[in-house]
């Protein structure tokens, strides 16, 4: 028997009336507290019956009693279809960020490869977030290193320019990239525009996983070139075909239906939920997306549904197939919505048997593993620290750890970072960043030496453990700095990422082979690195600290680079000499403010007339 919705002790007469007259159509409902703040937004096929389930005790989610005790009013928005309701619900949640809706905000940025095929002589670019700017985005890649590795093998096969537009237009001779076969030198017209365009399109096809068709096409073109006795062009195409085949063979992951899939794993314990998605592109596992561990009750299907809607609404790449561990009630509506968004068929399914079930199982185990390591490190930092001291044979218990990283591009805007963790937690007040002062050029060891020396010169407030991001080389630098400064009683380690091909247990039966990142720990006086993978919580702690140092260094480096880029941009504006540039900087403070200034404000600067202001404004907008 259905519970009486009107027995709920929280119901006011006003609310009872409102629910009684709620529409019986698809739409969105917005629950508000006594101050009129929206505290929950949901969508339903039948609004009235959905609302009744909250107040009638038939909704068993743990947050429902708290929610209904605060609801004073409900607004309804009727839609034609459930799909419209879903889109509206997503938009409204983004706008209001209601307290009781699950917040799947994920600040971790993933990497994408961007190609704008509309620009003359397109190139690969590594970016964090895709924009709706008409360019093509490939990925996501779970780390910058995996995206860079893809570019490393792509660049010789598809030798697109690596330089910026300005350099492309101003070079008189090709740069080193051409010499080493990584660029076809459009700057000096060593490739014609049509051939270059073909090259860029082939690269995009490859990144989209359309390798089969690409190879057929390349073979046709090679044959045509040979028929026309253009043996040089035929040889270039032959080499490209061989490289692509070699790469595909090396990856040996031609799996399933070579489709793009996101496969979700969910692990739940008590009221904590860990979700991850295994990312498969063109049949290859390219990584996984880990969502933050959240405290939430309720049905797994509902949680996954909420996450999927938020994730793909936020410009994430939409694959052809989404596999979830449980069937979602609104799976068909989500598929319809995503199909429309992508412009191609998207299916949202679950699988009970076959390869689909195996990969779902793998995602599931990944989620469990992530949960365990995350929780272990969070719940028991003392134990983690003790194990760390024991396994690495440290002199001290590493309660306070300082970790260093260097960030630069070819030695430019070189910076160093230091992050401090105490008892497993970041101590942000003790973070430091360093602008490299004594090293010119790409000398990472020299930079590390400078940073460590500046930090430990005063010998105050020393940590228990000093960690550097890198291998034996960086470790050697750290040891010699401490020796030069006569600082003892600090343990020193280095953490280095290494790659290894490995088959996944479940997928041993299938053709999958995945390239996994392994972190190795180097210790002074020991030839071989230590493998901490059997103590995941300790490894996880060190990885977390290293990633934080990396993030901190990169963000500082990026800030300096942006500043520098903007300064150079000012130098390039036609008709703006030193005096006017100085006046602009004096008025606005920095180049970033100049770029954002409206034309009218630019005009206010001494020596900048209407025409010059328009010229500056147009130039900066174009860039
Ligand atoms: S060879 Fe020319 S086009 Fe290619 S990266 Fe160098 S400067 Fe740019």
Boltz pocket constraint, residues with backbone or C-beta under 6 A from the ligand:
constraints:
  - pocket:
      binder: B
      contacts: [[A, 160], [A, 161], [A, 162], [A, 163], [A, 164], [A, 167], [A, 168], [A, 171], [A, 173], [A, 174], [A, 175], [A, 176], [A, 177], [A, 178], [A, 183], [A, 184], [A, 185], [A, 186], [A, 187], [A, 188]]
      max_distance: 6.0
